[in-house]
Amino acid sequence: MELQILEGLQRKDVTATKGNEFEDYFLKCDLLMGIYEKGFERPSPVQEESIPISLIGSDILARAKNGTEKTATFCIPTLEKMIKIKMLFKVL
């Protein structure tokens, strides 16, 4: 049996479903640049459902398959909030 490693390919059920872009979440420019530099093109389904909810301050509980970028689902809103807090302290 031959083992094939497929990198960068996602099955149809873990690709974006709503057609959202990361820009739709009004993230800070530096964060958006980092997201694209890491190779993210569009939010996955779990990101589409969770990021907007987290950005308004609500808690989220997400369950999704491996490879659906769940870690980024939690990190992106957290980093966005940290950037805003850092900007607030610069003003003070």
C-alpha positions as a LaTeX table, in Angstrom:
\begin{tabular}{lrrr}
\hline
Residue & $x$ (\AA) & $y$ (\AA) & $z$ (\AA) \\
\hline
Met1 & 0.00 & 0.00 & 0.00 \\
Glu2 & 1.41 & 3.38 & $-1.01$ \\
Leu3 & 1.05 & 6.33 & 1.34 \\
Gln4 & 0.43 & 9.70 & $-0.25$ \\
Ile5 & 0.81 & 12.94 & 1.64 \\
Leu6 & $-1.38$ & 15.71 & 0.31 \\
Glu7 & $-0.53$ & 19.14 & 1.64 \\
Gly8 & $-2.69$ & 22.20 & 1.28 \\
Leu9 & $-5.71$ & 20.23 & 0.09 \\
Gln10 & $-8.95$ & 20.32 & 2.00 \\
Arg11 & $-11.93$ & 18.13 & 1.47 \\
Lys12 & $-15.12$ & 19.73 & 0.24 \\
Asp13 & $-16.73$ & 19.57 & 3.70 \\
Val14 & $-14.02$ & 21.73 & 5.31 \\
Thr15 & $-13.90$ & 24.53 & 2.77 \\
Ala16 & $-15.67$ & 27.86 & 3.23 \\
Thr17 & $-19.39$ & 27.68 & 2.65 \\
Lys18 & $-20.67$ & 31.27 & 2.88 \\
Gly19 & $-18.08$ & 32.95 & 0.73 \\
Asn20 & $-16.87$ & 35.21 & 3.54 \\
Glu21 & $-13.44$ & 36.79 & 3.44 \\
Phe22 & $-11.28$ & 37.68 & 6.43 \\
Glu23 & $-11.77$ & 41.35 & 5.48 \\
Asp24 & $-15.48$ & 40.94 & 6.28 \\
Tyr25 & $-14.57$ & 40.82 & 9.99 \\
Phe26 & $-12.91$ & 44.28 & 9.94 \\
Leu27 & $-9.69$ & 42.98 & 11.48 \\
Lys28 & $-6.70$ & 45.25 & 11.98 \\
Cys29 & $-4.43$ & 45.51 & 8.95 \\
Asp30 & $-1.41$ & 43.94 & 10.67 \\
Leu31 & $-3.47$ & 40.93 & 11.71 \\
Leu32 & $-4.91$ & 40.52 & 8.20 \\
Met33 & $-1.43$ & 40.63 & 6.71 \\
Gly34 & $-0.28$ & 37.93 & 9.14 \\
Ile35 & $-3.25$ & 35.73 & 8.30 \\
Tyr36 & $-2.49$ & 35.91 & 4.59 \\
Glu37 & 1.27 & 35.47 & 5.12 \\
Lys38 & 0.51 & 32.20 & 6.94 \\
Gly39 & $-1.33$ & 30.94 & 3.87 \\
Phe40 & $-4.95$ & 31.38 & 4.91 \\
Glu41 & $-7.10$ & 32.40 & 1.95 \\
Arg42 & $-10.66$ & 32.24 & 3.25 \\
Pro43 & $-12.26$ & 31.37 & 6.57 \\
Ser44 & $-13.18$ & 27.73 & 7.08 \\
Pro45 & $-16.78$ & 26.90 & 8.05 \\
Val46 & $-15.92$ & 26.81 & 11.77 \\
Gln47 & $-14.18$ & 30.17 & 11.43 \\
Glu48 & $-17.12$ & 31.69 & 9.55 \\
Glu49 & $-19.48$ & 30.71 & 12.35 \\
Ser50 & $-17.22$ & 31.43 & 15.34 \\
Ile51 & $-15.04$ & 34.47 & 14.61 \\
Pro52 & $-17.88$ & 37.03 & 14.38 \\
Ile53 & $-19.42$ & 35.75 & 17.62 \\
Ser54 & $-16.10$ & 35.87 & 19.45 \\
Leu55 & $-15.30$ & 39.36 & 18.14 \\
Ile56 & $-18.41$ & 40.77 & 19.83 \\
Gly57 & $-17.31$ & 39.26 & 23.13 \\
Ser58 & $-19.47$ & 36.15 & 23.33 \\
Asp59 & $-18.09$ & 32.80 & 24.38 \\
Ile60 & $-17.88$ & 30.06 & 21.78 \\
Leu61 & $-17.74$ & 26.30 & 21.91 \\
Ala62 & $-16.77$ & 24.75 & 18.59 \\
Arg63 & $-16.46$ & 21.17 & 17.46 \\
Ala64 & $-15.05$ & 20.40 & 14.04 \\
Lys65 & $-12.92$ & 17.88 & 12.18 \\
Asn66 & $-9.13$ & 17.85 & 12.29 \\
Gly67 & $-7.63$ & 20.20 & 9.74 \\
Thr68 & $-10.43$ & 22.77 & 9.91 \\
Glu69 & $-8.20$ & 25.46 & 11.44 \\
Lys70 & $-9.87$ & 25.45 & 14.85 \\
Thr71 & $-6.78$ & 26.90 & 16.53 \\
Ala72 & $-6.89$ & 29.94 & 14.27 \\
Thr73 & $-10.61$ & 30.19 & 15.04 \\
Phe74 & $-9.73$ & 31.01 & 18.64 \\
Cys75 & $-6.46$ & 32.86 & 18.02 \\
Ile76 & $-7.67$ & 35.40 & 15.44 \\
Pro77 & $-10.28$ & 37.08 & 17.71 \\
Thr78 & $-7.88$ & 36.91 & 20.67 \\
Leu79 & $-5.13$ & 38.64 & 18.72 \\
Glu80 & $-7.59$ & 41.25 & 17.45 \\
Lys81 & $-8.63$ & 42.05 & 21.02 \\
Met82 & $-4.98$ & 42.22 & 22.15 \\
Ile83 & $-4.17$ & 44.70 & 19.37 \\
Lys84 & $-7.10$ & 46.91 & 20.41 \\
Ile85 & $-6.03$ & 46.82 & 24.08 \\
Lys86 & $-2.46$ & 47.69 & 23.10 \\
Met87 & $-3.75$ & 50.66 & 21.07 \\
Leu88 & $-5.84$ & 51.80 & 24.04 \\
Phe89 & $-2.82$ & 51.78 & 26.34 \\
Lys90 & $-0.83$ & 53.80 & 23.81 \\
Val91 & $-3.52$ & 56.48 & 23.99 \\
Leu92 & $-3.43$ & 56.54 & 27.79 \\
\hline
\end{tabular}
